[in-house]
Amino acid sequence: MEYIRRILRCSTILATIFYSAITSGHTLDYDIIYVRYPAKNPNGGFVSIPFGEHPYIIAAGADLILRKASGKEVVLVDCQSCSVMDPFVSYDGKVVYYSLIEDANIKSPSWLYKINLTDPTYSPIRLTYADEFDDRKYAANKGSNKRKKDFRGIRDMSPVPLADGRILFTSNRSSLVALNPETDAVVNGSVQQLFTMDDHNGQYKNHKLSNIKRLETGSIHLVQHPIQLNDGRILFSTWQDVATKFRYAMTPLFTVNPDGTNLQQFTEPHDHHKNVEHFITQLSDSSIVSSVYYPGANYGFGILNKYDILSAKIKYQKKPIQQKFSFSPYVNISYREFDRMGTKTITPHTSPEDIPAPQQSGRYSMPSATKNNDILVAYSQGSVNNTTNFCQRKNLCQHLKSGIYIIPYSQHKVIDTPNKLIKVIDSPYYNEIWPRAVLPYKSIYGIDKPNSQLNVSQDSRIIVGSQTAIVGTSSMYNRDLNKESYFDQFQTPSSREGHSGNWTVQGAEAGIFSNSDIYAVRIIGTPAKPFTKPIDKYNEKERWKKINKYLQDIRLDQVVARYGSYHGERWEILGEFPLNYKTVIDEQGNPDTSWAAKIPAETPFLIQALDKNGMTLTSELTWRALKPGEVRTDCGGCHAHSIEPLDFNTTFAGLRAPITNVPGTTLSSPGLKQGLWDLTAGKIPVLKGSGVEYISKNVLGVEFRRDVEPILKKRCGSCHNNEANAGSLILDGSDGKDVWDTISDRKRADGKTYIVPQRSKYIRVPQARQSLLVWAAYGERLDGRTNKTRDNDVDYPENHPKYFITEAEKRTIARWVDLGGPIDFPQTDGMGYTDDNQLPVLNMEISHLTYGKEIKLGAYDVHSSIDWNSIKLSVAVYSNDKSSGLLNSLFSSDETNNQFTIDPAEIDYKNGVLTYRLPNYKFKNAEAILIEAEVFDITGNKNEVSEYIQLNNIH
């Protein structure tokens, strides 16, 4: 891979060609919207433009411009200290939505606005306001100076109108911190997620009345710049740097339905290079175009990739698309493990790498569809790069020189030279970015707006209104296989790019195994980190010294979580269960390894395949979560990307065959008669021997000090102590050293450093099956190899004595490694791994019946359980008739400003779902109602939901 990078550099350094013969002076027959961005940083240095991993770094003075077809320009928003970003034109072509960042600093808030382009005053209408962050809901955040608002503002960004009338946008309102937040837990670690709101024309100034809601919870890092496809799905960029993927910028495209269901990969997050897929559009022919760039020094500019909308079952191939750069016939453009079929780079004359653009031929960003299947694009001539070594040693760095251009894609399917571009505007005094055609959607796509119809899956095993969902697969055998010789090197390269892969790219496979070794399934909960006051490296030096060794990234200077792990995340077990239909043969001729499980909704999770010892064989490395009532059994296999999927409905799990003959279960075990493992019943199954045991928990975590260290001292300390000095490994602390330090030491015997996933001699992350510590506990090598299989790896000590250790203790050690080695900081402040610092999940469904409204509330908590006595349901009445007092007879007497609280005793409670009915006749003179609900868990974490209903939309 380094060879490839040298070729790219040489192509840049030796070239003397500069493309300048771009067609200019083109007049459009329609208006466009664009952002007029500063050309240079007034404080010196290169201009900062938001992109990729730096979405909050922006220069002041980015104006919103309406460019008429005549060439005349109107300044819609004139910014001095503020900056405009993310313009988007409505489907009728009459409104532009945008985000406005108040000040050019990373702590400044940003808000959503819109402007009616048919109004000659062009008056901005503000849509979002300074509501509360969700961090106020956490019990651990009671007290002073723990709130996110003390450190930064709300960032509402990227507004997009939806076909159903709502506005989609991204925001950090949920107040979560990236699991691996690079160097700053307050800024770079701020999680952006998808939200929706009503398009209220500036009428409402709080999140409840405008119905601001988080769309889905499976995206737990950085979601950026969504669009709605013409088939109704939402397409967006999302960071998938799960666990050891942190070494890369895994930023593929995902889709989700407008109701938050069916979160799926559009492009696979398995790349051997550090690239970001970002800034997306859909062309008239329904194909997708996105920019692809290295996220460090290219200003968010790179190449443009085109993807087809595929209806076939198989959408990916198990190799990169074989397309070369036009400036070098030897270098392949893609290094993905699985490329989407039909992928094509339409600008192969340049490169996305962190080098000056080859042959000074410029780069692309922010494509936007226009009529005739053409593309408006921000294009910058020159090197488009400010990598330090090129600036200092070769003087090849330049300021961004972006202008607005047209790619006549209907005429040129590949832009192999910028000569084929048509210039619209490219002033030397500004960077023109974010072009949008002011055209009705129908002028581009032939339809008035995207589809808004959804096919919602339903399952009778889920109670309507409950906070549960069903996940499953047709086969754990139907999977893409890796080649052992290439993908599972013991010591992987230390470079960030060109990595050999396996676990750090794909999540498979942990050692050598065959299908017959796949015994069970584990579902891992992967909650994001809630914000609390960060521990600061410079202001709390003594505390920092005590926690620094636990940090996965040595570059960190702020930490929000109060725990560490080898991969930087919090992993917990939602349940483990064996594959119990293997005596049946499926339609592919394999043992039936299908399964289904009921899991908590709105809870991010991963799925793992386990061996007979309960150790990870393969693992998803993609976060996702399900909405209440959702059913996802459509993956067709396990890591089944480029192979024919097996239809779930043909399998025993799909047929809901009862689960029988599993030791540790009875006829009364939850869910088994219905053919699924119920992980939401208050007792979860975990593997034990040849079957399972049910434990009275909603989730199982394993922490080092509490669970693992006592086992090591008890079972290993008699030999591994300072006196016996067995193998120079001291596990009882008798040498005065911390036991965690000893087994986590990165230093090799040859003086080099172990490289993730090999954390130390004893730990491979997060793979118990390949970890020496676990081999010692089980008394054998477990990864399918022998000591002679390959050189330069860890050998099993053949002379290691056998010793007594219980089955439960073995599994505890193995689970701890498979979970990434979590360990609490000495002081957890309620935000440790062993603390309950997750919000209860609360679902409210309102059915509009002919005689009124039926409210269903479902709640679930994965840690301390729901405090059912805390349930509160209230209704606020909005009416012109302030004296009506219509609801006094229905509710309790604590009435304030038409606010009525429903007595919990009046609510029908059944199967974990609370039901209440509001009759319509009681609202005869009311214009609207606001229904609010809240619940606490036992720890004191609170969640709340609300729905503002315009009654004239119903009567």
N, C-alpha and C positions, 0 to 999 in steps of 0.2 A: 504494500500500500504506500509506503514511503517513496518507492520508485515512481508511482503514479504522480505523487505530489511534486517530485522533482521535474517530471515532464511538464506539468502544468506551469511550474515556476519558470522553466526555461522558455516555454512558449510566450510567457509574458515579458521576460527580461530581454530576449533577443529580438522581439518583433519591433519593427519601425513603422508599421502600417497604422494609420489612424483613420477610421471610417468617418468621413465628413459629408459624403455625397447623399445625404438624406433629403428626400423630397420635402420641400418647405412651402410655406405660404398657403396651406390647404384651408379652404373655407368649408365649414360644416353647414348642413341644412337643418341643424337643430342646436338648441342650447346645451351647454354642459355646466356642471358644477365641479369645482375643484378647490383644493386648498393651496393657497399661495404661502409657501413656507420660506423662512429666512435662508439666504444663500450661504451665509457664513456666521459663525458664532461671534457675537460682538466682543466676547471676552477672550478671543483668540482660540486657536485650536479648531478642530473639525466640528461642524454642526452636529447636534445630537437630534436624531429623529427616532421616535418610538418604533420598536420592532422586536420580534422574537423574545429573547430573554430579558430585554430591557424596555418593557412597555411604558415605564413611568419616567423615562428620561426624555425631555422635550425642550426645545428652544421656545422662547417667547416670540409672539408676533406672527403666528400662523393664522391667516385670514381666510374666511370663506368667500369664494368668488363665484358669481354667476356670469358666465361668458356667453353672450348672445351669439346667435348664428351669424350676425353681421360683424362680429369681432368686438363689439362694444362690451365693456366689462362693468359689472355692478358689484361693489363691495357689500356683501350681505352682513358680514360680521367683521368689524375692524378691530383687531386685537393689538394691544400694546404689551401688556404684561401677560395676557391670557393667550391661549392657543386653541384653535379648532381642529378637530380630528373626525374621522369616520363618517363622512357624509353618505347618505343613502336616499335615493329618490323613491317616492311612493309609487304604488302600482298604477295610479292614474296619471302620474307625471306632474302632479300639481304641488307636491309638498317635498321639502328636503328635511331629513332628520340628521342630527349631528351631535357630537359630544363636544363640550367646551371645558377645557382645563383652566381653572381660574388663574393659576400662577405657574411659571415655568420652574417648578421644583417638584421633587419626588414626593413631597408630603401634601401637595395641594389636592383638594377634591376636584372632581369633575362631574358635570351634570348633563342630562339629555335635554335637547331643545328641538324645536321644529320651526320651519318658516313656510308660510303659504306663498308659493311663487306667483299666484294670481292676484295677490294683494299688493298693490303698488307701493305700500309703505314697508313691505318686507319686515314686519315686526316679529322679532323672536318670541316664541312661546316656550316657557320653561316647563319641563315635564317631571323632573325628579328633584328632590330636596334632601336636606341633611337629616335623615332619620337616624335611628340608633343602629349601631353594629350589633350583630348577634352575640358578641362576646359578653354582653350584659346578662345572658341567660345562664352562664356557667356558675355553679356554686363557688368554685375556687376564685372567681373574680370579684367577690365582694371585698370592698376595701378600696383604698385610694390608689391612684396611679397604676391601675392594672388594665385599664381599658384602651382599646385601640385608638379611640378618638383623641387620646392624649399624645399619640405618636404620628398619626396620619389621617387623611380624610377619605371619605367614600369615593370610589372611582367607578362611576357609571359610564360605560363606554359602548361603542359599536351598536347603535340602535338600528334595528331592522324591522320594518312593518311585516306582520304576518297576515296570511290570507284571511284569518278569522277575525281580524280587527285589532288584535293585541299588538304590542311592541315587544320584540325580543331584544335583549341587550346582555352585556357582560358586566359583572360587578363583583366587588370584594365584600359586599354587605354581610356575607355569612361569617366573616372574620376568622377565616381559617388561614393557616400558614403551610406553605409547601413542605412536604415531608423531607425533602432535601433542598433547603432554601439557598444554596450557594453561600454567599458571604454575609447576607443581611436578612435577618428573620423578619424585620419590620417592613422592608420595601420589596426586595427581590423575592422574598418568601410569601408575599401576599397572594392568596389564591383568588383567581378570577373564575367565576362560574356563570352559567347561563341563567338568566332571569327573564320573566315576562311581566308585563303590566298592561293596564287598559290605556288606550289612546284617548286621554281625557281632555285634550285641548287646554291644558293648564288650569283646569278647574279645581284640582285637588292638590294639596300640599303635604300629604303624608302617605306612607306606603300602604296603609290599610284601605283608605278610600280609593286609591289608584290600583289596588289589587296587585301589588308587587309580590311576586312569588318566585322562589327558586325552581327552575324547571326540572333539574335532575341532580343527583348527588354522587354519581359515579365518576365525574370529572373532578379530581381533587388536586389539580395543580393550576395550570394556566390555560384557560379557554380564550380563544381570540377570534374575532371577526367572523361571525356566523353569516350565512345567507339561507334563504329558503329556496329549495329546489322546486322545479315546476311540478314534481310528483308529490309535493307536500312536505317531504322530509327536510330537516334542518341539517346543513353541512357546516362544519366548523373545524378549526385547528385546535388541537389539544395536546398538551405535553404529557407523554407517557414514560417518564423517567422512573419507572417502578424499581424499587430495590437497587440492585447493582447496575441497573440501566442508567443510574445517575452519571456515569462516565460519558454519556452521550446526550445529544439534544434529540431525543426521540419525540418528534412533533409531527405526527401524521394527521390525516383528516378522518373525522368521525361523523356519523350521522345519528340523528335521534328524531323521533316523532315530535310533533308540536305539543303533545301531552307529556313528554318526558320519557316515554316508553321506547323500547327497541333501540337502545344505544349499541351501535355497531361500528366496527372499523370500516372505513372506505378505502384507505390505503394502509397497509400493514405496518405496525410499529416495530419492524425488525430490520434495522439498517446498520451497516458496518461503518458508516460515515456520520459525522456530526452535521446534520442538515435539518432545516426547519421548513415544513410545508405551511404556507401562510398566504394570506391575501388571495381569496378565491372568487371565482365568478362562474356562471353557467352561460354557455353560448346558445345561440338560437337553435342549434342542432342538438341541444341537451347535453353535450359533452362539458366536462369541467376543466377549467384552467386555473392553476395555482402557481404562485411563485415559490421557488425552492432556493434557499440560500444558507450559507454558513452564518450562524447567529452572532458573530463577534464584531467584525470590522467592515462589513459591506453595506452598512446603513439599511439593512433589510432588503437589499437588491440582489438579484441572482438570475437564474434561468426561469423559463416558464414551462411547466409540464401540462400536458393535456391527458385527461382520463375519460374513457367512454363510460356511459351508464350501461351496465351489463345486466341482462336478465337471466343469463345462464347460471346454473347452480355453482359451477366452479368459476371463481372470479380472479384467482391468483395462480401464478406459476412459480414453481420452486426453483427460481433462479432470477437474476436481474434481467430486465429487458436489454437486449443486445444492440444498443445504439451508441455510436461513438461521437465525440466532439468533432465538429467540422475542422477545427484548427489542429487536431491531432487524431489520426486514424488508429492510434494505438491505445487510447484511453477510453474505457467504458464510462458512460455517464452515471449509471446506477450501480449501487453495491448493496441492494436490498436482498434480504433473505427470501422474501416473497414479493414480487412485483405484481401490481394489478395488470391484468391482461389488457392490451390496447394502450398501455402507457407510451407516451411519446413526448420527447422534449422538442418544443417547436422553436427554440432559440439556441441551437447547438453551437453557435459561434462564440459563446461565452461560457463561463464556468461559475458554479456557486461557491467555489472554495474560498478560503480566507487568504487570497492572493490578489494582486491587481488583475483586473480583467484581461484575459489573453488578447494580445494584439491591440490593447487599449480600446476594445470594441464595445465597452459599456455593459450595463446590466439593466434588469427589468424588475418592476414591482407593481403591486396594486392593480392588477388587470381588472377590467370591467367591461361586460358585454354591451355592445351597441347593435344597431340593426344591421342586416345583411350578413350576420354571423361574423362581424368584425369585432376587434377588441380595442378599447381605449386603454392606454397603459402609461404608467410613469416610467420613463426611460432616461437613464443618465449616461452620457458619453464619458469616455476616459477610463481611468483605472477603477473607479468606484471602490476604493479600499483605503483603509488607514491602519493596516497592520504595522506595528512598531518597527520590526526589523526592515521592512521595505521602505519605510519613511526615512530611517536613519542611515541605512547602508546603501540604498539604491535610488533614493529620491523618487520613488514611483507612486507616492501617495498623493491624492488630490481631494479637494473638497467635492461634495456631492454636486452634480450638475444636472439635476432632474428637470425634465420637461414633459409635456403631455404629447403623446404620439398616438397614431392609429396603426395597429397591425391589421393590414387588409387580409385577414385570415381566409376569407372567401376566395381570394386570389392566390395567396401564397400560404400553403399549408405548413411550410417550414421557413423560418426566418434565419437563413444561414449567413446573412450579412445585414447590418443595419441599413444598408442602402434601400431595402424594401420597406422601411418604415415611412410613414407620412407624418410630418411634423404639424402639430396644431398650434402649440405655443411653447417656446423655450427661451425665457428671458435670462440673460446673464446676471440679473439682479435678484432673482428668486429661484427657489426650487418649487416647481409646480408638481403637486402630487395629488393622489386621491381623485382621479377623474370619474365623473358619473354623467351618463347621457340623460338629459331631461326629456325623456320619452315615456309614453305609456308602455306598460309591460307588454301589451298586445302588439305594439310596433316591433318588439324584439322577438317575442315568443309565440305570437299568434293566438294567445289566450289572455283573458282579462287579468288573471292573477293565478298564483299557484293553487294546486288542489288543496282543499281543506278537509277532505273526508279521510277518516281513519278506520282501519279494521282493528278493533280492540279485542284481544284474546280474553276469554273468560274460562274459568275452571270452577266447577261446583265444589271443589275441595277448599276453596278460599271463601270465607265469609265476607259478604259485601260490607265494605267500610273498614275492614281490619287492616292492620299494618303488616301484612304478610304478602309473599309472592312465591312463585314456584320456579325453580331452575333445574335443569337436567340435560342429559345428552343421550344420544342413541347408542354410542359406543365409546369405550376407552381404548379399544384396539385400533380403531380407524384413525390413524394418525400419520403425519409426515415424519419420516425417520431422518436422523442425522447420521453423518459419517464420522465414526469415532476418531479416525486418524486426524481429522481437520478441526472438528468443532470442540473437542474437549481436551485441549492442551492443559497440562498441569500448570505451567507458568505462562500466562498470557503476556503479550507485548504490553509495555508500559505506556505506549502512546495512546492519546485519546482517540485518534482516528486509526483506521485500519485494523481494528481489533478482530481476533480470530473468532470470537463469538461464543456460541452455545449459551451458557447461562446469562451472560451479560448482554446478549442480544435477543435470544429467543426463549429462554427459560426451560430448555430441555437439551440434554438429558443428564441426570445425575448418575454418571457411571455407565456401565454396560448392563443391559437387561433386555429381556425379550417380553413379548406381550403377556406370556404366562406369568410373569412376575408382578403384573398389575393386579393388586388384590383389593384395593379399597380407594375411597375418595375422601379428601379433606377439603372443607370449605373454610377459607381464612377470611376473617374480617380485617379490613385495612382502613381504619378511621383516619381522617385528616387530623392535624394538630390544631386545637383551638388557640386563639391568641390569648396571651396573658403578658404581663410585664416581662420583657426580655432580660435575661442575665447578660450583662454587657462585659465584654472582654477587658475593656479599659477602665470602667468605673467600678467593677467588682472583682478586682484582681485575685483576691484570696479565694473567693468562691469559684472563680474561673479555673484556678489551679487544680481544684478538687474534681472538676467535671471535664476538663479538657481531654483527658485520655479516652473518654467515652464517646467523643464526637466522631462521626463517620467522616466528616470533611474537615481537614486541618485548617482550611481557609476561613472557617466560620468566625465571626466576631460578635454575633448575637445569637442567643439560643432561647427559644420560647418553651419547648418541651422540657420536662424535668426528668427525662430518661434518655438513655442511649441505646443503640443497637448496632450491629455490624453493618446493616444496610440502611440505617437511618430512619426506619419506619416502625410503626407499632402494628404487629401482626398478632392476632388472637384466633383461636379455633372456635368457629361457630358449630362445628360438628364433624365427626368422622364415622364412616360406615362402610362395610364390605360390599362388594359387588355380588349380589346373591342370585342372579339368574344364569350363571355360567353353565349350568347343565343343559341349557337350551341353546340351539344354534340360530343365529340371526340370518338375515337375508344375504349377507356377505360371506356366509359360511364360517363365521367366527363364533366362539362362545358369546352369548348375549351379555354384554357388559353395560347395558343401559341402566339408568337410574334417574330418579327425580327426588327433589327435596324441597320442603317448604322452609323458606328462610325469612328473616326480617326484611321488610322493605326499607328503602332509603338508607341502606347500609352498604358501603363499598366493600367488595369482596373479590377474592381470587379462588380458583379451583386447582387442586393438586391431585395427581395420581400417586398412590402409596403402594409400597410393597407389603409383604406379610408382617414385617416388623413395625409398620406404620410410619415408614420413612419416605420422604419425597423422592419420586422418580422423575416426574415432570411437573412444571408449574406454569400456570398463566402468569404473564408479567404485564397484564393490562387491567387497570382498575375498571370496575363497572358496578352498577347498583340497579335494582329493580324498583319500579313504582308499585304502590299498593295494588294488589290484584293482578299484577302482570305475570305472564307465563312465558318463560324463555327456555325452550327445549329444542331449538332449531339449529344448533351449531353443527350437527351431523358427525361429530367425532370429538377427538381430543387433539388439539393442534392440527385440525383438519382444514388446512388452508387451500392446498393445491390438489386435493384429491376429491373424488366423488363422495358427497355426504350420504350417510345412511338415514333414511326416513325414520324419525322418532316414532311415528304412529304405528310402524310395523313391529316394534320391539315390545318386550314384556312390560317395560316401564311405561311405554306409550299406551299399552292396553290396560294399564292400571292393575296388573297382576299383583295379588297380595304378596308381601314380603314374609317369607317363612323360613324356618329352620336356621335362624341365626342365633347362636348361643348368646344368652344375655337378654333376649327379647321374650315377650309373652304376647298373648292375644290382645292384651290391653295396652301394649306399647303404642304410643301416639303415631298415627298415620299409616301404620304398616298394612292394615286391611285395605287402604286406599292406594297402595302401591307407591307410597313416598315416605321418605324419612322426614319427620317433623322436627325441625330445629327451633321451633318457636313455642314449645309447650311447657317451658320452665325446667325441663330436664332434657339435656342434650346427650346423644350417643357419642361415645369415643371408643376407639379400638381397645380391646383387651383380649390377649390370647388369640383364639380363633374366632371370636365374636366381638360383642360390644358390651360396655357397661353404661348405664345412664347415671349422669351426675346432676345434682340439683343446682345447676347453674345455667345461665343463658349464653355464657361464653367461657372458654378456658384459656387463661393466659399462663405463661411460664416465665418467671423472672429469676435471675441468677442468685441474688442474695437470699431470697426467700425459699427457693425451690431446688436450686442446683448445687450451690456451694455446700450446704449441709450434707448432701449425698457424697460429694467428692471427699470431704473431710472424714466422713464416717466410714466409707468403703475403701478409700484409697490412701488415707492419711497414715495408716500403719506402715506402709512401705515408702510412700512418697513424702518423706519428712526430712528434716535437716540432718537427722542422725543416720537414717538408712541411705538417703540420697539416691534413691532408685531412679536411674536414668536422668539424673540431674533435674528432675521435675519435682518440685515441692508443692504439695496440694493441701497441706494442713496449716499453712501460714507460719510454720516454725522458723522459717528463715527471715521473718519480719517483712516479707513481701506480700502484696495483695494477690490472692489466688486468681482473680480475674486478670490481673496484669500478666501473670505467668502463662496462662493458657491463651492469651490474646496477643502475645508478643509478635510483632511483625518481622523481627530480625531473623534471617536465615543463618545457618551455621557457616556458610561461605561468606558472610558479611553483607550479602544482598538483602533485599526486602521482599517479602511475600506480596503478591499482587492479587487484588480481589478478582475472582471470588475466593482465592486462597488467603484468608485473613491471617492465619498463623500456621505453625506446624500442626496444630491440633484441630483447627476449625476451618472448614470450607463453607462459604456463605451462599445461600442458606440451605445447605445440603448435608444432613446428618449422615447419609449413606456414604459420603466421601470424606468424612471427618475422623481423624485418628482418635479423638476423644471418645467418640461413639464406638469405634472399633474396640477400644480397650474395655468399654463397659460391656459389650456383647461378647468379647473374647474371640473375635474373628474379623478378618477383613470382609467388608460388606459391599464394595462397589463393583463386583463382578470381575475384578482383575486379580492377578497375583502380584507379588513383589517384583517379579521378573517381566511383567507385561510391558512396561516402558521405563525409560530412564528419567531422572530428574523429578521424581514425584516422592511423596511420602510413603515409606514402607511400613507395613505392619510388623511390630516386634514379635517375631515367632516365639521367643522365649518368655513372653509376658505371662506371668503366673495367672492361673484361673483363680477367681475369688468370688465370694458370694455377693450377689447384688440382686435385688428383687426385680421381677418383671416390670412393676410399676416404676421403679427407680430408673431402669434402663430407658423406658419410654419417656420419662420426664427429661432426661438428658438429651435424648434424640429430638424430642419436640422443641426443646429450647434452641437447639441448633437450627432446626427447620424453620423456627419462627424468627430467626435472625439474631439470636443472642441478646434479648432485651435485658436491661439492667437499670434500676432506678438510680437517680442521683442521690447523694447523701441527704439532701433536703428537697422534697418534692412539691411543696406548696399546693397540694391537691391536684397537680398536673403530672404526676408520675405514671409509670406503666401500671402499677398496682392500684392506682386511684381511679375512681369513676369520674372521668372528665369527658363523657359523651352525653349529648342531649338525648332525652327520650324522643322517639319519633311519634308524631301525632298526625293523624289523617282525618280530615273532615270532608264528607261527601254530602252534598245537598241535592236532593231530588225535588224537582218542581212538579208537584202533584196537582191534580185538578182542584182539589180542595185546600191546598196549602203547600207547605214545604216540609220535607222529612230530612232531619239532620242526623247523620250517622258519624260517630266519633270512634276511631280506633287508635289505640296507643300501645307502644311496646318499648322496652328498654333493655339493652343488651348487658347491662351491668347490675345495678342495684335494684332493678325492677320498678314498676310504676307505683306511685302512691295514688291509688284510686280515690282516696278521700279528697285529693287536691283538684279533681276535675272541676272546671268552672266553665259554664256556658252562658253567654250574655248576648243580648240583642239591643242595639241602639236604633231608635226610630227617627227617620228624617222626614219631616212633613212641614208644609206651610202653615198647618193648623197646630200651633204650639200648645193649645189648650186641650187637645183631643184626649190625652190620657188613655189611649185605647187599650193598653196592655196591663193596666193595674191589676185586673182580676186574674191574670194568668201567672204573674210572677211574684216573687217575694217583694217586700216593701222597701228594699234599699234602692230607691229610685233617685237618680241624679241626672238632670239634663236629658231626660228621655232614655236613660240607660237602665236596662232591666236584667237582673241576674236570675237565671233559672235555678231553682232548688234541685240539687242532685237527686233528691228523693223522688222527684217527678219524672226522672229519666229511666226508661226501660233499659236494663242491663242484661245482655245475653251474649255468651260466647266471646267476651272481651270487646264487644261493640256496644256503645251507648246510642240509643235512638230517642229522638224527641221530635214531635210534630208541631208545627206552627200553622194554624188555620188561616186561610187567606182573608176571611171576612174581618179579621181583627185589624187588617192593614188597609181598610177601605180608603182612607184619606191620606195614607202615607205615600211619599214619593220613593223612598229607598230605605233599606235596612242594612245595618252592619252586624253580622253574626261573628262573634269572637269566641274562641275556646282556648283554654290553657291547661297544662298538666305539669306536675313535678314528678321526678323520680325520688326514690328514697333518700338519695344523697342531697337533693335540693337543686339539681339541674332542672331548668324549666324550658318548656317549649310552648309555642303558641301558634295558632293559625287564625285566619280571618277571611271573610268573604263579604264584599260590598255588593249588594244586589239592587239594581234599578228595578223597582216593581212595575213600572210602566212597560218594561220589556217582557213582562210575564202576563199581566192582566189583559 
